[in-house]
Amino acid sequence: LLYAKKGDTRNGYRQYTDYFNMTDNSDFLRRVPIISAEEFLRLEGGDDGFVPLNGYDETKKQHLLDVAKGCEERKKSEVFCEDLYDHYLAHGQLQPLISEPVAEQNCFVFDKDVFLYGNEYISKLSEDVQARIQTYCKNRPPVYYNKTMHDAPVWHFETMDLKWRLLTHSYALLFFTDPVIGNYYLRFARDYFRYHDEVYCAAGKMILAMQYEKDVLFGDAHNPGADLDRELVGGYSSLHVRRGDLQFPEVRFDSATWYENTKELWKPNEILYIATDERNATFFDDFRRKHSGPL
């Protein structure tokens, strides 16, 4: 899944559609049409387009088209993503949503009456609606979806900026005061934002391998705490130990500390599957000595 397939000439570039079934999902595309960044720029980069390129010389225009084909988040790269993002930002609506840092977080509220009648209607919302918004947003100030946002020709999500990146779940950021609408979009995300089948197949093979190993090593009689449920799920636990791409000092500690911080979660003799970017296998020796089951 992580390596180029036969005929792939993108020189290592990867994108969401390599993992998520979006561009070849007809049911999804019928509801949410999608085009590539290159297609969008060629379509809307004309003089009367949403993101016109007429203010640039030919070299700059070609540069942005090259970036739209595939870009890198490296300032020294010849196809630096932010060059195109700055162009979008100059012609569009910057998303008003902040999920971090904590002191600046907000929540995005969709209410029909506020949309139709403006922010002055917020104070006229029923006590029940205001209470539900308060319960959902807590200390985060609500931002209401309005006609100005709705009529913006382009929305740009500046998610590579630490302030604007949306490192959160959609259901923790978006609140619909009408639960019928809210439940519709929850079902929509559940039904259409899905991995490619080969991702599920690869995961299924790994799960089955660990369940098989559990039975071979212990047998159900010797490991009753790790029995499968009625959907044949279980038999092991898993944890994600990030090492190389997470540089915060407070989370960089040895495997013995990992075990002490998580030991209450594991069952006796339970197989633990560790997903990690740690390349030194001996790093987990202390964890392995303390845990009664295999890693």
Buried (B, 14 or more C-beta within 10 A) or exposed (E): EEEEEEEEEEEEBBEEBBBBBBEEBEEBEEEEEEEBBBEBBBEBBEEEBBBBBEEBEEEEBEBBBBBBEBBBEEEEEEBBBBBBBEBBBEBBBBBEBBBBEEEEBBBBBBBEBBBEBEEEBBEEBEEEBBEBBEEBBEEBEBBBBBEEBEEBEBEBBBBEEEEBBBEBEEEEBBBBBEEEEBEEBBEEEEEBBBBBEEBEEEEEEEBEEBBEBBBEEBEEEEBEEBEEEEEEEBBBBEBEBBBEEEEEEEEEEEBBEBBBEBEEEBBEBBBBBBEBEBEEEEBBBBBBEBBEBBB
